[in-house]
Amino acid sequence: MDMAAAAKRIRSGDVMRALDSGEFDDIVVPELDDSCSDGEEPVTSDVVINGDAKLDICDVVRQSSSNHLDPCFRESVLLDDVELDNSSDVSDIENDSNLAGTHQEESAEVPRVVASSTSEKRGQNRRPLSVISGSTRSRPQLPVWNSTFQNIQPLHFVEVPGPSRTVHRCQTVLDFFMLFFTTVVWNLLVVQTNLYYSQRIADKPSSMEWADVTVEEMMAFIAMGVVRLPEIDDYWATDPILQHPWFASIMSRTRFKQILRYLHCADNTANVVGDKLRKLRNIVDMLNVSFRQMYTPSQCLSVDESMVGTKCRISFLQYMPKKPKKFGIKLWALCESVTGYCLQFQVYTGKVESSVEHGLAYRVVFDLMKHYLDKGYKLFMDNFYSSYVLFTDLLKHKTGACGTVRSNRFGFPKDLQGKLKMKRGEAKFLQCDSVTAVRWFDKRDVFAMSTLHGNEMVSITNRANTEPVNKPQLIADYNNYMSGVDRCDQLLVYYALNRKTTKWWKRLFFSVVGYVCYQFNDFIHEHISRERLGTTVS
């Protein structure tokens, strides 16, 4: 709700009656709760009383155990910084019959109540208070940075990278594909497609001939999308140049379009409240489980966002001007840095209803890394995710982190911000506990943080430069291991199942099938290469 709209709900008469009676439940406004994130100023809202006195609801709020507002206020006083004398008598204010008209004259008579006005407090630092589930949360303390460096303890990696033992039993291409698109997934598609047809026919009868879809037909329907042709009708072309006899022998064009029309992954009548991804939730959850169980990644991972291009009308449509597909559905993805294998992905559908203490980026990283914590992994990320709080919390779970960071992010050292005259290749380091912060100048300033590196420098020669350039080791490792999601997006282009549709979830569904095709193709190459070397798959 807009702050101005919430303020209009509070009538001056109600405020004055509540002040006179000592009952303040009537003026508690949840919409004006200070729920700002770390680093932001609390929102204030002045309520004008009889055109004269102003009552700042947000500044006055100081909740006691009974959730009542403190009765001591005057001219938008920030009572968080006011200490009342124990002998002060609040009855002097309660007995005042005309507070709104005489507050200016009486302000000098009650010095123990009035600390300062809002205008005097506006330039000072405030302690933001947030009422979250009945408790207050204060802003965390700033870390203390220094130029004395301690040795970074290496992480103990406890996993054995590679495909699971289940892959060793696969003999055909279909066996590899079934590792991800399991029998449960196929049965779900078949059942829900037939159910959706029966629901539509009940509402709008049709003379079209229909037979229930079988698992074999659904497999053929998905397989026909692997071969990319300009138009759907080209699969059944009779021209000798464009002819593909295999497709016509598997399924007729009418049957293919029937399945495409009634394809479904969830029951529309199911009462799922608040889940915008309910049409694909089961498929996404099952594929995430398969991706995780079939492969154990190496130590270096990367997290980044990806885009599924579409311009369908949905509430969570995103615009990212720096992506090749500027409009679409955003995916958060966790990939292996070297191969680009997708371990976990999450569809961004907007703000989560439950309150998040540390913000969106913090939640996304911990959701994706949920099954890889406390195992010694190294995670690389860009400046959207990086923060001092995130890096220290990951380190508590035996997970290292490295990434670029925004210079104004909370916790980044002030000594590395602002305008500094630096030569190309020069770097300035600071450390706080096990977190290293650096400002390095190349063609422009680069800010980064890491729990994996110290102040080591390396000399690197790029293809565009004949002379070596001094670079921090953490920047060099970031460039080498950050491209896991980008590599995955690059290889997905070769397996894109493009189907023209106005349904956003179908567009996303065929993109997810592309993930599966890319993943199992990697397993084929891994399996064949190991057999040629005479080794077994672990």
Sequence and secondary structure as in RCSB ss.txt:
>XXXX:A:sequence
MDMAAAAKRIRSGDVMRALDSGEFDDIVVPELDDSCSDGEEPVTSDVVINGDAKLDICDVVRQSSSNHLDPCFRE
SVLLDDVELDNSSDVSDIENDSNLAGTHQEESAEVPRVVASSTSEKRGQNRRPLSVISGSTRSRPQLPVWNSTFQ
NIQPLHFVEVPGPSRTVHRCQTVLDFFMLFFTTVVWNLLVVQTNLYYSQRIADKPSSMEWADVTVEEMMAFIAMG
VVRLPEIDDYWATDPILQHPWFASIMSRTRFKQILRYLHCADNTANVVGDKLRKLRNIVDMLNVSFRQMYTPSQC
LSVDESMVGTKCRISFLQYMPKKPKKFGIKLWALCESVTGYCLQFQVYTGKVESSVEHGLAYRVVFDLMKHYLDK
GYKLFMDNFYSSYVLFTDLLKHKTGACGTVRSNRFGFPKDLQGKLKMKRGEAKFLQCDSVTAVRWFDKRDVFAMS
TLHGNEMVSITNRANTEPVNKPQLIADYNNYMSGVDRCDQLLVYYALNRKTTKWWKRLFFSVVGYVCYQFNDFIH
EHISRERLGTTVS
>XXXX:A:secstr
  HHHHHHTS HHHHHHHHHHT  GGG  GGG     TTS     EEEETTTEEEEHHHH    TT    S  SS
S  GGG    TT  THHHHT S HHHHHHHHTTT TTT    HHHHTTS      EETTEE         BS   
           EE GGGGG  SHHHHHHTTS HHHHHHHHHHHHHHHHHHHHHS          HHHHHHHHHTT
TS  SSGGGGG  STTT  HHHHHH  HHHHHHHHHH  SS TTS   S TTTTTHHHHHHHHHHHHHHEE  SE
EEEEEEEEE     TT EE TTSSS EEEEEEEEEETTT  EEEEEE  S  SS  SS HHHHHHHHHTTTTTTS
  EEEE TTT  HHHHHHHHHTT EEEEE  TTSTTS GGGSS     TT EEEEEETTEEEEEEESSSEEEEEE
SS  S EEEE  SS SS EEEEHHHHHHHHHSTHHHHHHHHHGGG      S HHHHHHHHHHHHHHHHHHHHHH
HHHHHHHTT    
